[in-house]
Amino acid sequence: MTREDIIRMTREARLHVFGGDVIEALERFAALVAAEKEKQIIDILRRLQDRNDSHNYYAYAINVIKGETHENPYLYTIRL
């Protein structure tokens, strides 16, 4: 994440505005940072999965992050 990404997220969370609910703004900012980091992790996992066709661990991890899991990962089908 670059400095510009963080500045953009602070503006999107309205942290640059004084007054108002600081806790709400911080919660919005934290959610934006977490979503960006999740996106970056999923991108890394997708690239790893693309390089390795012998198993689906990375694809399974992507769906765990997204909340789309199957109870038995061995019965799992890849949904990228």
Wavefront OBJ file of the C-alpha trace (Angstrom):
o trace
v 0.000 0.000 0.000
v 1.422 3.304 -1.018
v 1.337 6.644 0.775
v -1.155 7.859 -1.822
v -3.430 4.872 -1.101
v -3.483 5.733 2.605
v -4.161 9.415 1.917
v -6.978 8.459 -0.454
v -8.511 6.180 2.190
v -8.289 8.858 4.896
v -10.159 11.228 2.598
v -12.699 8.555 1.713
v -13.231 7.896 5.440
v -13.554 11.679 5.934
v -10.719 11.779 8.484
v -9.583 15.118 7.036
v -12.757 16.817 8.324
v -12.552 18.150 11.867
v -15.567 17.803 14.081
v -18.083 15.031 13.710
v -17.725 11.541 15.090
v -14.030 10.634 15.255
v -14.748 7.010 16.229
v -17.009 6.577 13.186
v -14.353 8.062 10.914
v -11.659 5.808 12.385
v -13.898 2.766 11.936
v -14.477 3.693 8.280
v -10.746 4.196 7.792
v -9.917 0.848 9.424
v -12.488 -0.897 7.213
v -10.997 0.696 4.083
v -7.459 -0.319 5.058
v -8.591 -3.885 5.852
v -10.451 -4.170 2.527
v -7.407 -2.945 0.594
v -5.110 -5.364 2.400
v -7.570 -8.223 1.799
v -7.615 -7.362 -1.913
v -3.805 -7.420 -2.031
v -3.654 -10.802 -0.260
v -6.234 -12.276 -2.647
v -4.228 -10.984 -5.630
v -1.087 -12.680 -4.277
v -2.955 -15.941 -3.651
v -4.409 -15.869 -7.187
v -0.942 -15.464 -8.680
v 0.365 -18.338 -6.561
v -2.568 -20.550 -7.586
v -1.984 -19.715 -11.254
v 1.604 -20.958 -10.923
v 0.654 -24.215 -9.168
v -1.958 -26.530 -10.669
v -1.091 -29.547 -8.500
v -3.280 -28.407 -5.593
v -5.966 -25.871 -4.771
v -4.729 -24.576 -1.397
v -4.401 -20.993 -2.586
v -7.825 -20.974 -4.229
v -9.313 -22.438 -1.049
v -7.609 -19.700 1.007
v -9.107 -17.050 -1.290
v -12.582 -18.379 -0.649
v -11.936 -18.591 3.102
v -11.045 -14.894 3.044
v -14.208 -14.173 1.064
v -16.273 -16.271 3.483
v -17.111 -18.847 0.806
v -15.819 -22.063 2.328
v -16.718 -25.703 2.118
v -16.418 -27.782 5.278
v -14.104 -30.262 3.579
v -11.357 -28.571 1.536
v -10.582 -31.877 -0.234
v -14.042 -31.788 -1.841
v -13.526 -28.203 -2.844
v -13.693 -26.993 -6.429
v -11.731 -23.951 -7.504
v -13.853 -20.807 -7.905
v -11.553 -17.960 -8.853
l 1 2 3 4 5 6 7 8 9 10 11 12 13 14 15 16 17 18 19 20 21 22 23 24 25 26 27 28 29 30 31 32 33 34 35 36 37 38 39 40 41 42 43 44 45 46 47 48 49 50 51 52 53 54 55 56 57 58 59 60 61 62 63 64 65 66 67 68 69 70 71 72 73 74 75 76 77 78 79 80
